[in-house]
Amino acid sequence: MTAAAAKAIAEADPIDAARVEFERVMLRTVKGLDYFASPAPVLGASAKDVLIARGPCRVYHYRPLVDDVFRVPILLVMATTNRGYIFDMVPGQSFVEFLLKRGYDVFMVDWEAPLAGEKHLGLEDYVSDFLPAAVAKVAEVTGEREVSVVGYCFGGVLSLLWASLHATDNLKNLVTFTTPVDFTGMPAFQAWADRRFFDVDRLVATLGNCPADLLYTAFDLLRPGGRVAGNIRLWDNMWNDEFVKSHRMFDRWSADMLPLAGEFFRETTKQLLWDNALMKGTMTVGGRAVDLKRVTAPFLHVTAEHDHIVPAAASAPLIDMIGSVDKTATVLKGGHVSLVAGGNAIKRLWPQIDRWLGERSV
């Protein structure tokens, strides 16, 4: 029974309403036992080939679902803190599947946990090695010189840095969403990384890589009661199979965080959180100055209206920093994750990206 049907019964007849609630209590108990006994959902299962597996970098090519595809391929760039299967949850709720069915040739840059011996990897490795290698591989596989790059959260930051320093005539389109550029607009992260108290050099010297648990706690504390409230909502809706399915997918993804290479963490902390260098125009990668005015490809920037991780204050200034003539900024309902995946994304973000890219991918 759907929630709407249950509500209609409750409004019509108190006896039926009591019966419905009793059935829910029984279902919560039975399905609660099933919840703990059943395996986690299989995510990221769209058919794909691994093109690059080097260090923490993985590049995937998804197998097409239609015969006629756009000329310009798409390269999704995932944030370095989380797994890329947020783009490919389950059939019917997969951004990758959506793009494939709409006729795009889809690739993705995903990340694995850096090994202890890879603590030396820094911004230059990600921006001037891993991303250029991924773009070159896309060109090799497709035979197309141009590529559309789509970056999520810090994947968007990496895409911007790459576009500024390395994109010449091979960047066809650039899309970023929930991507920060003004890090003073992220006050909680500013407080936790305050240079007066947070010794990033000591952390890297002691631990090598930044542990995933540290990052998980930092994100979790943005909404201290969020996990408890989420578990209460889960129990209250345990009778609802669709709610439980969605909860398990997103809960698994949000908890599946990755450590960060030590040097990468040090550089991003000092340049972005301490100096706000990207916003000030003083950022460098490998000794080269970053100037976002060099990015002149068609550009789409999407901000989530209720993003508690990258608030609008941190993301909105980006549109004016880009040198493109063809550039669009839009604000969509949703949060940092719901903008990208789930029912909200299916109705809002995915169709918007399809419309925007479709006109520019021929």
Contacts in CASP RR format, 6 or more apart in sequence:
PFRMAT RR
TARGET T0000
AUTHOR 0000-0000-0000
METHOD contacts of the structure
MODEL  1
MTAAAAKAIAEADPIDAARVEFERVMLRTVKGLDYFASPAPVLGASAKDV
LIARGPCRVYHYRPLVDDVFRVPILLVMATTNRGYIFDMVPGQSFVEFLL
KRGYDVFMVDWEAPLAGEKHLGLEDYVSDFLPAAVAKVAEVTGEREVSVV
GYCFGGVLSLLWASLHATDNLKNLVTFTTPVDFTGMPAFQAWADRRFFDV
DRLVATLGNCPADLLYTAFDLLRPGGRVAGNIRLWDNMWNDEFVKSHRMF
DRWSADMLPLAGEFFRETTKQLLWDNALMKGTMTVGGRAVDLKRVTAPFL
HVTAEHDHIVPAAASAPLIDMIGSVDKTATVLKGGHVSLVAGGNAIKRLW
PQIDRWLGERSV
1 20 0 8 1.000
1 23 0 8 1.000
3 240 0 8 1.000
6 20 0 8 1.000
6 24 0 8 1.000
9 16 0 8 1.000
9 17 0 8 1.000
9 20 0 8 1.000
10 16 0 8 1.000
10 17 0 8 1.000
10 20 0 8 1.000
23 239 0 8 1.000
24 239 0 8 1.000
27 238 0 8 1.000
27 239 0 8 1.000
28 235 0 8 1.000
28 238 0 8 1.000
28 239 0 8 1.000
31 238 0 8 1.000
31 239 0 8 1.000
31 241 0 8 1.000
31 244 0 8 1.000
32 238 0 8 1.000
35 238 0 8 1.000
35 244 0 8 1.000
35 248 0 8 1.000
40 248 0 8 1.000
40 252 0 8 1.000
41 90 0 8 1.000
41 245 0 8 1.000
41 248 0 8 1.000
41 249 0 8 1.000
41 252 0 8 1.000
42 90 0 8 1.000
43 85 0 8 1.000
43 88 0 8 1.000
43 89 0 8 1.000
43 90 0 8 1.000
43 249 0 8 1.000
43 252 0 8 1.000
43 253 0 8 1.000
44 84 0 8 1.000
44 85 0 8 1.000
44 88 0 8 1.000
44 89 0 8 1.000
44 90 0 8 1.000
44 94 0 8 1.000
44 96 0 8 1.000
45 88 0 8 1.000
45 90 0 8 1.000
45 91 0 8 1.000
46 62 0 8 1.000
46 63 0 8 1.000
46 88 0 8 1.000
46 94 0 8 1.000
46 96 0 8 1.000
46 97 0 8 1.000
46 100 0 8 1.000
47 62 0 8 1.000
47 63 0 8 1.000
48 60 0 8 1.000
48 61 0 8 1.000
48 62 0 8 1.000
48 63 0 8 1.000
48 108 0 8 1.000
49 60 0 8 1.000
49 61 0 8 1.000
49 63 0 8 1.000
50 58 0 8 1.000
50 59 0 8 1.000
50 60 0 8 1.000
51 59 0 8 1.000
51 60 0 8 1.000
51 61 0 8 1.000
51 107 0 8 1.000
51 137 0 8 1.000
51 141 0 8 1.000
52 58 0 8 1.000
52 59 0 8 1.000
52 133 0 8 1.000
52 134 0 8 1.000
52 137 0 8 1.000
54 130 0 8 1.000
54 133 0 8 1.000
55 112 0 8 1.000
55 114 0 8 1.000
55 115 0 8 1.000
55 118 0 8 1.000
55 121 0 8 1.000
56 111 0 8 1.000
56 112 0 8 1.000
56 113 0 8 1.000
56 114 0 8 1.000
56 118 0 8 1.000
56 121 0 8 1.000
56 258 0 8 1.000
56 261 0 8 1.000
57 109 0 8 1.000
57 111 0 8 1.000
57 112 0 8 1.000
57 126 0 8 1.000
57 130 0 8 1.000
57 133 0 8 1.000
57 134 0 8 1.000
58 109 0 8 1.000
58 110 0 8 1.000
58 111 0 8 1.000
58 112 0 8 1.000
59 107 0 8 1.000
59 108 0 8 1.000
59 109 0 8 1.000
59 110 0 8 1.000
59 133 0 8 1.000
59 134 0 8 1.000
59 137 0 8 1.000
59 138 0 8 1.000
60 107 0 8 1.000
60 108 0 8 1.000
60 110 0 8 1.000
61 106 0 8 1.000
61 107 0 8 1.000
61 141 0 8 1.000
62 96 0 8 1.000
62 100 0 8 1.000
62 106 0 8 1.000
62 107 0 8 1.000
62 108 0 8 1.000
63 100 0 8 1.000
64 100 0 8 1.000
64 103 0 8 1.000
64 105 0 8 1.000
65 97 0 8 1.000
65 100 0 8 1.000
65 101 0 8 1.000
65 103 0 8 1.000
66 100 0 8 1.000
66 101 0 8 1.000
66 103 0 8 1.000
68 103 0 8 1.000
69 103 0 8 1.000
69 104 0 8 1.000
69 105 0 8 1.000
70 103 0 8 1.000
70 104 0 8 1.000
70 105 0 8 1.000
70 357 0 8 1.000
70 358 0 8 1.000
70 361 0 8 1.000
70 362 0 8 1.000
71 144 0 8 1.000
71 361 0 8 1.000
71 362 0 8 1.000
72 144 0 8 1.000
72 146 0 8 1.000
72 147 0 8 1.000
72 148 0 8 1.000
72 172 0 8 1.000
72 173 0 8 1.000
72 360 0 8 1.000
72 361 0 8 1.000
72 362 0 8 1.000
73 104 0 8 1.000
73 105 0 8 1.000
73 106 0 8 1.000
73 107 0 8 1.000
73 138 0 8 1.000
73 142 0 8 1.000
73 144 0 8 1.000
73 147 0 8 1.000
73 148 0 8 1.000
74 99 0 8 1.000
74 104 0 8 1.000
74 105 0 8 1.000
74 106 0 8 1.000
74 107 0 8 1.000
74 147 0 8 1.000
74 148 0 8 1.000
74 149 0 8 1.000
74 150 0 8 1.000
74 357 0 8 1.000
74 361 0 8 1.000
75 107 0 8 1.000
75 108 0 8 1.000
75 109 0 8 1.000
75 134 0 8 1.000
75 135 0 8 1.000
75 138 0 8 1.000
75 147 0 8 1.000
75 148 0 8 1.000
75 149 0 8 1.000
75 150 0 8 1.000
76 84 0 8 1.000
76 87 0 8 1.000
76 96 0 8 1.000
76 106 0 8 1.000
76 107 0 8 1.000
76 108 0 8 1.000
76 109 0 8 1.000
76 150 0 8 1.000
76 151 0 8 1.000
76 152 0 8 1.000
77 108 0 8 1.000
77 109 0 8 1.000
77 131 0 8 1.000
77 149 0 8 1.000
77 150 0 8 1.000
77 151 0 8 1.000
77 152 0 8 1.000
77 155 0 8 1.000
77 156 0 8 1.000
77 158 0 8 1.000
77 159 0 8 1.000
78 84 0 8 1.000
78 86 0 8 1.000
78 87 0 8 1.000
78 108 0 8 1.000
78 109 0 8 1.000
78 110 0 8 1.000
78 111 0 8 1.000
78 151 0 8 1.000
78 152 0 8 1.000
78 155 0 8 1.000
79 152 0 8 1.000
79 153 0 8 1.000
79 154 0 8 1.000
79 155 0 8 1.000
79 156 0 8 1.000
80 111 0 8 1.000
80 126 0 8 1.000
80 154 0 8 1.000
80 155 0 8 1.000
80 158 0 8 1.000
80 258 0 8 1.000
80 260 0 8 1.000
80 264 0 8 1.000
81 153 0 8 1.000
81 154 0 8 1.000
81 215 0 8 1.000
81 219 0 8 1.000
81 257 0 8 1.000
81 258 0 8 1.000
81 260 0 8 1.000
82 253 0 8 1.000
82 254 0 8 1.000
82 256 0 8 1.000
82 257 0 8 1.000
82 258 0 8 1.000
83 110 0 8 1.000
83 111 0 8 1.000
83 253 0 8 1.000
83 256 0 8 1.000
83 258 0 8 1.000
84 108 0 8 1.000
84 110 0 8 1.000
84 111 0 8 1.000
85 253 0 8 1.000
86 152 0 8 1.000
86 253 0 8 1.000
86 337 0 8 1.000
86 340 0 8 1.000
86 341 0 8 1.000
87 94 0 8 1.000
87 95 0 8 1.000
87 96 0 8 1.000
87 108 0 8 1.000
87 152 0 8 1.000
87 340 0 8 1.000
87 341 0 8 1.000
88 94 0 8 1.000
88 95 0 8 1.000
88 96 0 8 1.000
88 97 0 8 1.000
89 249 0 8 1.000
89 253 0 8 1.000
89 341 0 8 1.000
89 342 0 8 1.000
90 245 0 8 1.000
90 249 0 8 1.000
91 97 0 8 1.000
92 98 0 8 1.000
92 346 0 8 1.000
93 249 0 8 1.000
93 341 0 8 1.000
93 342 0 8 1.000
93 343 0 8 1.000
93 346 0 8 1.000
95 340 0 8 1.000
95 341 0 8 1.000
95 345 0 8 1.000
95 350 0 8 1.000
96 106 0 8 1.000
96 108 0 8 1.000
98 346 0 8 1.000
98 350 0 8 1.000
98 354 0 8 1.000
99 106 0 8 1.000
99 354 0 8 1.000
100 106 0 8 1.000
102 354 0 8 1.000
104 357 0 8 1.000
104 361 0 8 1.000
105 142 0 8 1.000
107 134 0 8 1.000
107 137 0 8 1.000
107 138 0 8 1.000
107 141 0 8 1.000
109 130 0 8 1.000
109 131 0 8 1.000
109 134 0 8 1.000
111 258 0 8 1.000
112 258 0 8 1.000
113 212 0 8 1.000
113 258 0 8 1.000
113 259 0 8 1.000
114 121 0 8 1.000
114 209 0 8 1.000
114 259 0 8 1.000
114 260 0 8 1.000
114 261 0 8 1.000
114 262 0 8 1.000
116 208 0 8 1.000
116 209 0 8 1.000
118 209 0 8 1.000
118 261 0 8 1.000
119 204 0 8 1.000
119 208 0 8 1.000
119 209 0 8 1.000
119 261 0 8 1.000
119 262 0 8 1.000
119 263 0 8 1.000
120 261 0 8 1.000
120 262 0 8 1.000
120 263 0 8 1.000
121 261 0 8 1.000
121 262 0 8 1.000
121 263 0 8 1.000
121 264 0 8 1.000
122 261 0 8 1.000
122 262 0 8 1.000
122 263 0 8 1.000
122 264 0 8 1.000
122 267 0 8 1.000
123 161 0 8 1.000
123 264 0 8 1.000
123 267 0 8 1.000
123 268 0 8 1.000
123 271 0 8 1.000
123 285 0 8 1.000
123 286 0 8 1.000
124 285 0 8 1.000
124 286 0 8 1.000
125 261 0 8 1.000
125 264 0 8 1.000
126 158 0 8 1.000
126 264 0 8 1.000
127 158 0 8 1.000
127 161 0 8 1.000
127 162 0 8 1.000
127 165 0 8 1.000
127 166 0 8 1.000
127 285 0 8 1.000
128 162 0 8 1.000
128 165 0 8 1.000
128 166 0 8 1.000
128 285 0 8 1.000
128 286 0 8 1.000
131 158 0 8 1.000
131 159 0 8 1.000
131 162 0 8 1.000
131 166 0 8 1.000
132 162 0 8 1.000
132 166 0 8 1.000
135 147 0 8 1.000
135 149 0 8 1.000
135 162 0 8 1.000
135 170 0 8 1.000
138 144 0 8 1.000
138 147 0 8 1.000
139 145 0 8 1.000
139 147 0 8 1.000
139 170 0 8 1.000
145 169 0 8 1.000
145 170 0 8 1.000
146 169 0 8 1.000
146 170 0 8 1.000
146 171 0 8 1.000
146 172 0 8 1.000
147 170 0 8 1.000
147 171 0 8 1.000
147 172 0 8 1.000
148 172 0 8 1.000
148 173 0 8 1.000
148 174 0 8 1.000
148 175 0 8 1.000
148 357 0 8 1.000
148 360 0 8 1.000
148 361 0 8 1.000
149 159 0 8 1.000
149 162 0 8 1.000
149 163 0 8 1.000
149 171 0 8 1.000
149 173 0 8 1.000
149 174 0 8 1.000
149 175 0 8 1.000
150 159 0 8 1.000
150 174 0 8 1.000
150 175 0 8 1.000
150 176 0 8 1.000
150 353 0 8 1.000
151 158 0 8 1.000
151 159 0 8 1.000
151 175 0 8 1.000
151 176 0 8 1.000
151 177 0 8 1.000
151 179 0 8 1.000
152 176 0 8 1.000
152 177 0 8 1.000
152 178 0 8 1.000
152 179 0 8 1.000
152 340 0 8 1.000
153 177 0 8 1.000
153 178 0 8 1.000
153 179 0 8 1.000
153 180 0 8 1.000
153 309 0 8 1.000
153 310 0 8 1.000
153 336 0 8 1.000
154 179 0 8 1.000
154 180 0 8 1.000
155 176 0 8 1.000
155 179 0 8 1.000
156 176 0 8 1.000
156 177 0 8 1.000
156 179 0 8 1.000
157 179 0 8 1.000
157 180 0 8 1.000
157 181 0 8 1.000
157 272 0 8 1.000
157 278 0 8 1.000
159 174 0 8 1.000
159 176 0 8 1.000
160 174 0 8 1.000
160 176 0 8 1.000
160 179 0 8 1.000
160 181 0 8 1.000
160 278 0 8 1.000
160 292 0 8 1.000
160 295 0 8 1.000
160 318 0 8 1.000
161 283 0 8 1.000
161 285 0 8 1.000
161 290 0 8 1.000
163 171 0 8 1.000
163 174 0 8 1.000
163 294 0 8 1.000
163 295 0 8 1.000
163 297 0 8 1.000
164 290 0 8 1.000
164 291 0 8 1.000
164 292 0 8 1.000
164 294 0 8 1.000
164 295 0 8 1.000
165 285 0 8 1.000
165 288 0 8 1.000
165 290 0 8 1.000
165 294 0 8 1.000
167 295 0 8 1.000
167 297 0 8 1.000
171 295 0 8 1.000
171 297 0 8 1.000
172 297 0 8 1.000
172 298 0 8 1.000
172 360 0 8 1.000
172 361 0 8 1.000
173 297 0 8 1.000
173 298 0 8 1.000
173 299 0 8 1.000
173 300 0 8 1.000
173 357 0 8 1.000
173 360 0 8 1.000
173 361 0 8 1.000
174 295 0 8 1.000
174 297 0 8 1.000
174 298 0 8 1.000
174 299 0 8 1.000
174 300 0 8 1.000
174 324 0 8 1.000
175 299 0 8 1.000
175 300 0 8 1.000
175 301 0 8 1.000
175 302 0 8 1.000
175 353 0 8 1.000
175 356 0 8 1.000
175 357 0 8 1.000
176 299 0 8 1.000
176 300 0 8 1.000
176 301 0 8 1.000
176 302 0 8 1.000
176 318 0 8 1.000
177 301 0 8 1.000
177 302 0 8 1.000
177 303 0 8 1.000
177 304 0 8 1.000
177 339 0 8 1.000
177 340 0 8 1.000
177 349 0 8 1.000
178 302 0 8 1.000
178 303 0 8 1.000
178 304 0 8 1.000
178 307 0 8 1.000
178 309 0 8 1.000
178 310 0 8 1.000
178 315 0 8 1.000
178 335 0 8 1.000
178 336 0 8 1.000
178 339 0 8 1.000
178 340 0 8 1.000
179 301 0 8 1.000
179 310 0 8 1.000
179 315 0 8 1.000
179 318 0 8 1.000
180 186 0 8 1.000
180 272 0 8 1.000
180 310 0 8 1.000
180 314 0 8 1.000
180 315 0 8 1.000
181 278 0 8 1.000
181 279 0 8 1.000
181 314 0 8 1.000
181 315 0 8 1.000
181 317 0 8 1.000
181 318 0 8 1.000
181 321 0 8 1.000
182 276 0 8 1.000
182 278 0 8 1.000
182 279 0 8 1.000
182 313 0 8 1.000
182 314 0 8 1.000
182 315 0 8 1.000
182 317 0 8 1.000
183 189 0 8 1.000
183 190 0 8 1.000
183 272 0 8 1.000
183 273 0 8 1.000
183 276 0 8 1.000
183 278 0 8 1.000
183 279 0 8 1.000
183 314 0 8 1.000
184 190 0 8 1.000
184 276 0 8 1.000
184 279 0 8 1.000
184 313 0 8 1.000
184 314 0 8 1.000
185 311 0 8 1.000
185 313 0 8 1.000
185 314 0 8 1.000
186 273 0 8 1.000
186 309 0 8 1.000
186 310 0 8 1.000
186 311 0 8 1.000
186 314 0 8 1.000
188 221 0 8 1.000
188 222 0 8 1.000
189 218 0 8 1.000
189 273 0 8 1.000
190 273 0 8 1.000
192 198 0 8 1.000
192 218 0 8 1.000
192 221 0 8 1.000
193 200 0 8 1.000
193 269 0 8 1.000
193 273 0 8 1.000
193 274 0 8 1.000
195 274 0 8 1.000
198 269 0 8 1.000
200 265 0 8 1.000
200 266 0 8 1.000
200 269 0 8 1.000
200 270 0 8 1.000
201 266 0 8 1.000
203 210 0 8 1.000
203 265 0 8 1.000
204 210 0 8 1.000
204 262 0 8 1.000
204 263 0 8 1.000
204 265 0 8 1.000
204 266 0 8 1.000
207 262 0 8 1.000
208 262 0 8 1.000
209 259 0 8 1.000
209 260 0 8 1.000
209 261 0 8 1.000
209 262 0 8 1.000
209 265 0 8 1.000
210 259 0 8 1.000
210 260 0 8 1.000
210 261 0 8 1.000
210 262 0 8 1.000
210 265 0 8 1.000
211 259 0 8 1.000
212 257 0 8 1.000
212 258 0 8 1.000
212 259 0 8 1.000
215 257 0 8 1.000
215 258 0 8 1.000
215 259 0 8 1.000
215 260 0 8 1.000
216 255 0 8 1.000
216 257 0 8 1.000
219 254 0 8 1.000
219 257 0 8 1.000
219 309 0 8 1.000
220 226 0 8 1.000
220 227 0 8 1.000
222 308 0 8 1.000
222 309 0 8 1.000
223 308 0 8 1.000
230 247 0 8 1.000
233 247 0 8 1.000
234 243 0 8 1.000
234 244 0 8 1.000
234 247 0 8 1.000
237 243 0 8 1.000
237 244 0 8 1.000
237 247 0 8 1.000
238 244 0 8 1.000
246 342 0 8 1.000
249 341 0 8 1.000
250 337 0 8 1.000
250 341 0 8 1.000
253 337 0 8 1.000
254 337 0 8 1.000
260 268 0 8 1.000
271 277 0 8 1.000
271 278 0 8 1.000
271 283 0 8 1.000
271 284 0 8 1.000
272 278 0 8 1.000
272 283 0 8 1.000
275 282 0 8 1.000
277 283 0 8 1.000
277 284 0 8 1.000
278 290 0 8 1.000
278 292 0 8 1.000
279 317 0 8 1.000
279 321 0 8 1.000
281 289 0 8 1.000
281 290 0 8 1.000
281 291 0 8 1.000
281 292 0 8 1.000
282 289 0 8 1.000
283 289 0 8 1.000
283 290 0 8 1.000
284 290 0 8 1.000
292 318 0 8 1.000
292 321 0 8 1.000
292 322 0 8 1.000
292 323 0 8 1.000
293 321 0 8 1.000
293 322 0 8 1.000
293 323 0 8 1.000
294 323 0 8 1.000
295 322 0 8 1.000
295 323 0 8 1.000
295 324 0 8 1.000
296 323 0 8 1.000
296 324 0 8 1.000
296 325 0 8 1.000
297 324 0 8 1.000
298 324 0 8 1.000
298 326 0 8 1.000
298 327 0 8 1.000
298 360 0 8 1.000
299 319 0 8 1.000
299 322 0 8 1.000
299 323 0 8 1.000
299 324 0 8 1.000
299 326 0 8 1.000
299 327 0 8 1.000
299 328 0 8 1.000
300 327 0 8 1.000
300 328 0 8 1.000
300 330 0 8 1.000
300 353 0 8 1.000
300 356 0 8 1.000
300 357 0 8 1.000
301 315 0 8 1.000
301 318 0 8 1.000
301 319 0 8 1.000
301 322 0 8 1.000
301 327 0 8 1.000
301 328 0 8 1.000
301 329 0 8 1.000
301 330 0 8 1.000
302 329 0 8 1.000
302 330 0 8 1.000
302 331 0 8 1.000
302 332 0 8 1.000
302 339 0 8 1.000
302 349 0 8 1.000
302 352 0 8 1.000
302 353 0 8 1.000
303 312 0 8 1.000
303 315 0 8 1.000
303 316 0 8 1.000
303 329 0 8 1.000
303 330 0 8 1.000
303 331 0 8 1.000
303 332 0 8 1.000
304 310 0 8 1.000
304 331 0 8 1.000
304 332 0 8 1.000
304 333 0 8 1.000
304 334 0 8 1.000
304 335 0 8 1.000
304 336 0 8 1.000
304 338 0 8 1.000
304 339 0 8 1.000
305 312 0 8 1.000
305 331 0 8 1.000
305 332 0 8 1.000
305 333 0 8 1.000
305 334 0 8 1.000
305 335 0 8 1.000
306 333 0 8 1.000
306 334 0 8 1.000
306 335 0 8 1.000
307 315 0 8 1.000
307 334 0 8 1.000
307 335 0 8 1.000
307 336 0 8 1.000
307 339 0 8 1.000
308 335 0 8 1.000
308 336 0 8 1.000
309 336 0 8 1.000
310 336 0 8 1.000
312 331 0 8 1.000
316 329 0 8 1.000
318 329 0 8 1.000
319 327 0 8 1.000
319 328 0 8 1.000
319 329 0 8 1.000
328 356 0 8 1.000
330 352 0 8 1.000
332 339 0 8 1.000
332 348 0 8 1.000
332 349 0 8 1.000
332 352 0 8 1.000
333 344 0 8 1.000
333 348 0 8 1.000
334 344 0 8 1.000
334 348 0 8 1.000
335 344 0 8 1.000
338 344 0 8 1.000
338 345 0 8 1.000
339 345 0 8 1.000
339 348 0 8 1.000
339 349 0 8 1.000
340 349 0 8 1.000
END
